[in-house]
Amino acid sequence: MMDTTRKPFLGLGVERRYRLIYKPVVLLAGLLPLAWMTCALFGWLGFSAGVDPVKFLELENGKTALNLILLTLIITPVRQLAGLPHLVRLRRMAGLLAFFYAVLHFTVYVVLDLDLNWRMVGADIIKRPYITVGFAALLLLVPLAVTSTNRMMRYLGRRWSRLHRLIYLIAALGVWHFYWQEKIDVREPLIYALILAILLGYRVARSAWLRRLLASLRSDPCDGSPRRA
Amino acid sequence: MALRIPRVIPSQITPPETYLNRRAFLAGAFGAGAAATLGSAAAAVIPAQAGAALGYRYDAAESVDALVHAPDQNEKPNTWEQITNYNNYYEFGVGKTDPAEYAGELQTRPWNVAVAGEAEVTGSFPLEAFMKPYALEERIYRFRCVEAWSMVIPWVGFPLAQMLKRFKPTSRAKYVAFETLYRPSQMPGQREPILQWPYREGLRIDEAMNPLAFMVVGLYGRVLPNQSGAPLRLIVPWKYGFKSIKAIVRIVFTETQPETTWSQAASGEYGFYANVNPDVPHPRWSQATERRIGNPFFHERQATLLFNGYANEVASLYKGMSLHRYF
């Protein structure tokens, strides 16, 4: 694998490249859906939210959140397969943007869809399984967002990565929520489910492969240690 | 059955220009001369043309002003823009704007309606001949989708009962079934196996004979645009929108309950009756309230009414029936 991190780019080291270029670019790209939705809502630049802007905002915020959650899960395979270890520095940004859109999605649902009728919100969360599932995903995102700072990472140490494995569950709940609200045409949620299955399958396959590799190294007779009978 | 006195008259809601031209339009809209313009989504008001010769009667004085079913005074009809750009019409795609985008391709002339089954008069009728005997009237109805949104829509058409009686259904005709056109070349959604095509719907004969059940050929005093179900669709205002089948090509009187598309697709979620009922939730969501399209932000939700507010007119059809069981 070629080490791309040493090559100077615009005279910047990898640290500053991420801090000054890549992260701001990801942030701006991540805010594009918000800009687009805002334009659509107000009919700016020829965009339109259509006849039912509430449904439009609900759906687009939800899908953007889900897209960003999947993006956080693509980072690890890409950095491993493409040899770009520093890519992980962009994951927090993607994760926080996902949380941002998930909160917007929920806010549109509570404020615009249900007109701030909290009794109905409560009834929906308890009685409507697809909303229960979506709400659970949102709640689980909160601890991840709260513990996303450098200080929290240091404080939690090894527990941090264990906690953040919740993202696998959150992604599954999110896709399930998307699938379950469809009236009949589930093709789009199934595409999301397929992508998620590939991303999670990659991790399972890789850890199985690493375990086998480790086991074979341990039992390798060439390392001079006596083999157990 | 006495029809309610209108509280909203069409002159209050239709653009004056359109309103003044209604008779002219309705006299000529279904004539051969107007055929060329029928496919256009813009659907400008069509002046009286050769069609008048076909003899479509539009007794405005009586029909419109006396027979309008206006919902509550506070309920304003939705705009043409809203009604024709937010459609569930899977024959043209599952997106709400797909029908507005793709339905223009559909050729609605020539159009034949086949009538079959338990009736004395059966056969295949060209639309013009099929429509000829009826005086058109305007009715402003609530429209409630099973997805829990709603609109108020000024339809133009004639009572379904009038039409059905003309075919002299026999005593064995307990139900009437309807079928949508199947033409994948012009209905791109039919190339996808999302539903079992062609779309099928049905009513019990006494439901079909209820004066509220309405055959629609126009909207806002204009020819019905393709995305709204042109050239001929059903409107059953006390039932969820999916009962109100579009682009009808076949009507069959049957002795047994006909298969209907949505109950075939998901029988646990969509029944044959599909009466609007706030107390019978969809298995996955509540039907207690609805969002009225076009209402201002923060005031979109409103309570859903039993039989969509038409209980006085239709509740007697279901006396002694469990509305939970026969959902």
Interface residues (C-beta under 8 A of the other chain):
Chain A: G50 V51 D52 V54 K55 V111 L112 D113 L114 D115 L116 N117 M120 A123 D124 K127 R128 P129 Y130 W180 Q181 K183 I184 D185
Chain B: E81 Q82 N85 Y86 Y90 V94 K96 T97 V146 E147 W149 I194 L195 A265 A266 R284 W285 S286 T289 R291 I293 G294 F297 F298 H299 E300 R301
